[in-house]
């Protein structure tokens, strides 16, 4: 593995850069089959890059390019931030890609991307593997439970959700006629947050529950399937057609009931600021993070400072998220 990392570093520090297409393929591998498997394909990527270089199709490395990749929750606000930053900094190119939070952490840790995005903090195993990564929180949001619009909004019981997702048993949800459950197809901060709130690991969610790619995939599946239920980031659910956001009876957790009418951006922001469980379920709120490989370069620092500035708040609001300046 050390040899693989060395090869990647040589590849990335050469006068030619890994193209966005190659980086995307690496992110797909990291998110689907794990970082350890990247080494088996790096030789092929190196050959492809060399071949591209001979045809003049590879991007020239400079201090004016950034590749940001990872969490699909962070991705839409990163895309807005990147465009706004490039508008203010002519000649700088910021490319934004997805892949999931796990891929974001692994890819920046392996030197594949400049900034890794994650809608969660690092896991202990990731901290052990990449102890040199630096966290830069840019905002926050929350996971919400959604159902198809043919179901009247109600307050769902946490204990019933535990049984439903452990056993793929929609009938465990007794307050509504739920027949289909959805989960995430890839490792994600959204699913980890949801699972931890239920007292489970992601692996303990029943594998027979159909998985969809990204928040957008889960949202679309619930929109298209009557009597279905899933979980997404609040920013994807807020104002979306075809779904209802459910309230929560947090039995076994905070013991509070959060009525569906009270699951609002205002209350989620209050909870991000106070973390007392009075406004929304504390364990369903989470950070929006950027990670750098050690201390950020001058360009990375400039972009991250921009993302954390009061002027960036409008871009977070456009997606339904909250800027770090609103609750830190």
N, C-alpha and C positions, 0 to 999 in steps of 0.2 A: 504493500500500500504506500510506503514511503517513496518507493521508486515512482509509483503512479503520480503522487503529488508533485514530485520533483519534475516529472515530465510535463505536468500541467503548468507548473510555474514557469518552466522554460518556454512553453508554448504561449503563455499569456504575457510574458515579459519580452518576447521576441519583438521585432519591428513590425510584425503583423499581429493583428488581434483576432481572437475567436469571433467569427461573425455572429450576429444575432440569431441566425438560423441554427448554427451549431450549438450555441448556448441554449437555445430552446430545447433542442434534442437532449442535451445533458440534463436540463431541468426536468424533462419528462421522465427520464430514467431515474433520477434521484427521487422524484415524487412517487413513482410507481413501484420500483423494485429496490430502492434504497441506495444510499451513498456508496456502500461497499461494492456495488456492482458497476460503478462508473469506470473503475480501472480496467474492466474487460473490454471497454469500447474506446478508451482514450487513444489507443494506437490508430484505430480507424479514423477518429476525429482528426488526429495529427496529420494523417495522410491526406484527408479531405482538405484541411486548411492549407497544407503545402501545395496541393493541386490548385486550390482557389488562388493562392498567391501567384502561381505561375500564369494565371489568366487575368490577374489584376482585379479580382472581385472581392478581395478581403479588405476590410476597413483598416485604415492606417491608425495605429495607436497614437493618441495624443492626450494631453492633460485636459482636453475639452470634451471628453466622452465619458458617460456614466452608464452602467447597466444595473438597473434595479429589478429584482425579481423575488418571487416567493408567494406570500399569502394572497389568495384571491379576494379576501376581505379588504386588505390594504390596497390592492391593485387599482380599483377605480379612483381613489383619492390620489394615489401616486401618479396616475395618468394626468389628472388635472394639475397637480403640483408641477409635474415635469413640463407640461405645456406652458404654464405661467412662468416657470423659471427660465425656460428657453426664450420666451418672449422678452424677458428682462435681461438676458445674457446672450446676446447674439453670438453665434459661432459655437455655442455649447450644445452638444447633443445628449439627451437623456432618453434612453430606451427602457421601457417598462414591460415586464413579462410576469406571468403567473407561475403556477407550479405547486402552490401550497406552502404553508408555514414551515413544514419540515424540510422541504426543498430549499426554501429561502435560507434557513440556518445552515444547512449542509453546504449549499453552493457558495455562500460567502466564506464559510469556514475552509472550503477547499480551494478558494481563490478563483472560482469560476465567474463570480459576479462581483461588482464593487460594493453594492448594498443589498443585504438580504432583508426581506420584509416578512414579518410574522405577526399574527393577531393573537399572540400569547407570549409569555416569557419563555426562556430556554428551559428545557427539561434537564434534570440532573445528569443524564447520560450525555446530553449535548454539551453541557458545561465541562464535563470531564474530557470530552473529545476535542472541544474547541475552547479552551480556557482563555484564549486571547481575544475572543470576540467582545466588542463593546456595544452596549445597548443604548439606543437613543429613542426614547418614547416620543411619538409625534402626536398621539391622540388616543381616543378611547371610544368604545361602543358597547353593545350588549347583544347577546343571543336571545332570540324570541322564538316562541312556538307558534306555528302557523297551521291553518287548516284550509281546505278548499272552501270557497264562498258558499257552497250549498249547505254547509254546516253553520248554524247560528253560533255566534261568538259565545264562549263560555269560559269558566275558570277550570283549567285542567289540574288534576291532582298529581303531584310529583310521584307518589307511590305507585299510581296506576301507570305512569310513564316508565318507571323502572321495570315493571313486569312486562309491559308492552315491548320495550326495546331489548330486554334480555331474552325473551322467548318468541319474538316476532308474533305477538298476540294482540292485534288491534282490539279484540273484544274486551281486553282488560280495562280499556277506557270506557267506563260505563255511562258517562254523561253525554255521550254522542255516538252516532253510528259511524265509527271509523273502521274502514275496511283495509286501508293501505297505509303503510308507513314508509318513509324515505329517510335515508342517511346519506353521508358523504362517501363518495367512491375512493377518495384519496385521504391521506393524512392531512389534517387541517386543525388550525386553532379553534375554529368554530365547533367542530365535533369534539375536540378535547375538552373545551369549556362545558359543553352540554353533558358529556359523559361524566366529568368530574363532579358536576352538580348532582347528578344521579347517584354518585358514589361508585362509579364504575370506571374502568379504563376503556379506551376506544376499542380494544380487542374484545371486550366483553359485550359490546353491542352485537346482536345476533347477525351472523354473516349472511343469512338468507334474506335480510331486509335489503331491498334494492338501493344501491348507491348511485348518486348523481354527482357530476363533476362541478365543483364550486358552488358558492351560494346561488349563483344564477341558475345552475342546473336543478338544484333542489326546489327553488322557487318555481321554476317552469313546470316541474313535475307535479307539484301540489296544485298549481293553477289549472293544469290540464286533466287532473284526475279527481273525480268526485269522491267524497268521503275519505279523502286522504289527509295525512298529517306529516309535518316535517319540522325542521328547525333551521333558521337562517340568521344572519346578522340583521339587526334592526334596520340598518340603512337600506337593505334590499326589500324589506317588507313594508316600510313606511310609504303609504300612498300607492302601493302596488295593487293592480286590478286582480280580481279572481281569487283573493285570499282574505282571511280574517286573522288578526293577531289575537291569540288567546291570553286570558289571564291565567294566574298560577295560584294554586293552593299548595304552599310550600311545606307540606307535612313532612316531618322528619328533618327539615332544614331550619329555616328561620321560624317556622311555625305560623308565618303570616299568610294572609291572602292578598294577592295583588289583582284587583279586578281588571278585566280586559279593557275597560274604558280608561284605566289609569296607566296602561303600558304605553307611555308617550316619551318622546324625546326629552321633554322637560324633566320628567321624573328620572329617566336614565342618567341625564347629566347631573342631577342632584346626587344620585347614588355614586357616580364616579367621583364626585367631590367629597362626599361624606363617608361612604363605605359603612353605613350603619344599618343597612337592610330595610330602612323605613320607606324608601321610595321605589326600589325595585330589588330583585334578588341579587345580593352582592356577588354570589358565585357565578352569575350569568353575565356580569360585566367583565370586560377585559381590555387590555391595552392594545394599541396599534403601534408596533415597534419597527424601527430600522436597526440593523446590526452591521457593523463594519469589522473588517479583519484587522484588529488592533486600532490604534488611534486613526481617525479619518484623515485622508489626504486633504489638501487645501480645497480641492473642488468638492470632494464628498462633504466636508465640513460646511462649505458655503451652501450646498443644496439642502443639507439637513437643517442648518440654521434657518433657511428660508421656510422649510416645512414646519418648523416650530415657532415661527413668528406670528404675531397677532394678525398680520396681513393675510396669512394663509387660512384663517378661520373660515372664510367664505367658501373655500373649496371643500372643506370637511362638511359644512352644512349642506352643500349641494348633493352630497351622497347620503346625508342623514347621520353623519358621525360628528364627533366633537374634538376640537383642537385641544392640544395639551394646555394652551393658555387659558382655557375656560375652566379647568378644574385642578390644575397642579398646585 
